[in-house]
């Protein structure tokens, strides 16, 4: 084992730089050379690389985003793209590749593993927290706290003006972010893509809250539920209350990673290097029940992480 390569793929997440730093320094500690491929899978295909060493990754622990950058790459989804990527790894004598990214990155890594002898390990980094095999992804805690800080400010205005606010957070297909944000923000209603919502039930909840003396409400909705603007208009019309929509958008992706996100990045990197030095690849690193673990890439890519319905029930009970 002589050379390690790192690539960040898919959407960026706070803590990716912390993972790059930890991987580079732990690899150097064990006598490995390190290169980073720039701009995601496109960089692997085009052999756009940079040498990494402990000094080069200094001062990035606290930075959001990724110094290696990341873009979407349609070519990598083709057999030709996978073949080119495998050739790049061979040309650079890469013994192991660590992929930092979400569920799409894990699927890409699994597809590439069928074309190369290099060991491949994935560090799950995603604000969506939807990667199977880990209770939490790098960056999720940061995104939750970013959204929570914004909702705390929105609630001040909601109370002052006696309004209902719909706060749309990221999550096109999964509602892990919306659920955790909604629960910790004390939202009256949480809407996620996994659970079909009933408009009449929303109206009734808001009317019941008003009858109990609540003059403001927060509804946290994942973007994947669709038509949040239309929902705001319908609530205003049927409940006779002022409703405002606030879309948090890409602010959730950026910012300095929390201590939790930095810690997971470092612990995941340590586990990845241990596996690689033992000659073990095709793994996804994760944390389950506070233990750093790993599962096969195949399992991670073929199973879907379930949303915990008990958290939705808890949030509903706490919102009375």
N, C-alpha and C positions, 0 to 999 in steps of 0.2 A: 504494500500500500504506500504510494508515493504522492499522488496528487488528488486533491479534492476540488470540485467545482460547485459553485453556488449560483442559483438563479431565483429571482423573485418573479412570480407570475400572477396574472389576473388582477383583480382589484387590490389596491394597496391597503394596508392595515397598520395602525400604530404598533410599533414593536418589531417590524421587519428589520429595521436597522440594528436593533438590539440583537436580533438573531444572527444577522450577518457578522456583527462584531464578535459574538460568542463563538460562532462556528470557526471564524478565521483564527481567533486566538487559541482556541482549544486544539485546532488542527496543527497550528504552529508549535504548540506545547508538545505535541506528539510527533514532531518532525515531518509533517506533511506540507507540501507546497499547496497554495490555494489560488484559484482564479475565479473571477466572477463574470458571468455572462450578462451583458447589458441589454435592457429592453425586453426582458422576458424570453419566451420561446423564440422570438424572432432573432434574438442575439445568439441563441444556440444554433439555429439554422445557418445564420450568416457568419458565425465564428467571430462575433463582436465581443471581445473579452478584455479583461483588465486583471493584472496581478494584484492580489490582496495580501497584506501582511499586517501584523499587529499595529504598526504605526499608521497605516493607511486607514484603518477602521477606528482610529482614535477620535474622540469627540463626536461620535454619532449615536451614542447610547440614548440620548434624550430627544433625538430628532424623529419626527413623524415621516411618513412616506418611506421611500427606499432609495439609497444612493445608487443602486444598480438600475433603477427605473423599471417600469413595466408597461407593456401595451398588449392589446389583444392581437392574436396572430392566427388568422384563418388558415394559413398555409400549414401550420403545425397539425391541423386536424386531418390532413391528408396523409396517405401512405408515403408520398414523395417527401413531404415535409418531415415526417418521422425518420425517414431514411437519411435525409440530410443532417438532421440533428444527431443521429447516431454516428454518422461519419465525422462530425465535428468533435464529438467526445473521443473517438478513436484517434483522430489527428492530433489532439492535444494530450494524448496519453492519460486521459482522465480515468482514475480507478473508481471514483465514487462521485455521485451528483446528489446534492441536497437541494430540494425544491421547496421554496417557501411560498405558500399560497393557500387558497381555499379548496372547495370541493372540485371545481373545474381543473385546478392545477393538479390535484391528486389523480384525476382521471387521465390528464395528459401525461403525467409521470408513469402511470400504469401502462398506457399505450406505448410509451417510449421504451419501457423495460423489456418489451418483447422484441426490440430491435438492437439491443446493446448488451454487452457483458458487464458494463459498469454497474456497480451497486447503486441503487436509487433509494433515497430516504426522503420522506415528505414531512416538513414541519407545518402543521395547520395554522395559517394566519388569515383570519377573516373576521370582519365586524359582524357578519351574519351568524356566526357560531353554528353553522349547519353541517359541519363535517362529522361524518360517522366515525366513532372510535375515540372521541375525546369529549369530555364534559365541557371543555372550554377551549377556545381558540385564542391564539395571540391576537391582541387588538380588540377583542370583544369588550373587555372591562373598560378600556379607554372610551370606546364608542358609547357604551352605556352611560358613563359619567359625563361625556360631552353632551349627550341628549338630555340627561337629567339636569345639568346646569341650565340649559336653555329653558326647560319646562319650569324650573323654579322661578325664573324671571317672568315667563308667560303667566304663571298662576297669580303673580302679584297684580298684573293687569286684569286678569279674569275676575279676581275678587273685587278690585276697585270699581270695575264697570259692570259687575254682575252679568258676566257673559259666559257662554260655553265656548271653549276652544277645542278644535280638532287639531292635534299635533301629529303630522305625518312623519314617520321615521322610515329608514331604509328597511328593505326586506321584500323583494319582489315575489319570492316563492315561499319563504319561510318566515315565521313570526317570533323567533327567539329574541331578537333585539326589542321588538315592540312589547313582548310579554315582560321581559325583565325591566325595561324602562318604565312601563306602565305600572307594574307592581311597586317599584321603588319610588315612583313619583306620586303614588297615591291616586292614580287616575280612577275616575268613576267608571269608565268603560274602556276595555281593551279589545281591539279588533285585529285579528290575525288571518292570514290566507288559509290556514288549515281548518278554520271553523267558520262555517257559513253564518253570517249574522242576519238578524231579523230587524228591519227598520222599526216595526211597530214596538218591538221589545225595547229598542233604544229610546223611542219616544216615551214609553211608559216609565222607564228608569229615570229619565230626566224629569218627568212630571212628578213622580214619587219623591225624588230628591228635593224638588222645589217645595212640595207640600211639607216636607220635614224641615224646611228652613234653609236649605242649601241655595245660595244665590249665584253660584258659579260652578262650573264643571270642566274637567279635563277629559277628553277622549284621546287616547293614544292609538293610532292606526298604522299598521304596516302598509307601505306603498302598494303591496300586492293585492290589497282588497279592492283597489280601483275606485274611481269616481268619488274621491273624498270631497271635492268641491261640490258635486251634486248632493252628497250626503249633508253637507253643511247647509245648503239651500233648503233641503227637505226638512231638516230639523227646525230651522228657523220658521218655516211655514207651518209645520204641524204642532210645534211645542210653544210657539209664540215667544221665543227668546232670541236675543242677539247671539249670533254664532260667527266665529272667525276661524279661518283655516291658516295654520302656520306649517309650512313645509320646511323641515330642517335641512334636507338635501345633503350635499357633499361635505358640509362642515363636520359630519359624523366620522368621516374617513381620516381627517387630518388631526394635527395637534400632537403635542408631546405625549408619549405613551405613559400610562400610569405605572406605578411600582409593580402592580400585579402583572401587567402586560410585559414589562421588562423581565420580571422574574420567570414567567413562563417561557419567554424566548430563550433565556439562559439555560433553564432546566431541559427544555426540549433539545437545544443544541448539544448539551452534554450527553444526553441519551443517544442522539444521532451519531456522534463521534464514537461512542462506546460500541454501538452496533457495527459501524463501518470498520473499526479496528479489529472486530471479531469476525469480519468477513461476511456480515449479514446485511442483505439489502432487500428491496421490495417491501419496505415497511413504512407505516405512518405512525409518527410519534403522537402521543396524547397524554392526557391526565384523566384518570378515572378513580373516583373515590379518594382523591388527594394523593394518588400514586402515579408516578410517571411510567407510562406503559407504551407498548407498541403493538400494532396489529398488522396483518398483511394488507398490502395495497389493494389486492383483489377484493378483500372483504370490505375495506373502506369505500371502494368505488361501487359496490353492488348492493349495499344496504343503505337505508335511509334513517337518519337520526330522528327519533320521535320527539315531538313537543310534549312537555309534561302537563297534562290537563289539570293536575292538582294545583299547579300554580295559578291557572286561570280561576279555579274555584276559590283559592285563597284570596286573590285580588278582589273578587266579587264580594266575598264576605267582609273584607276590610273596607270596602267602599260604602258601607251603609251610612 
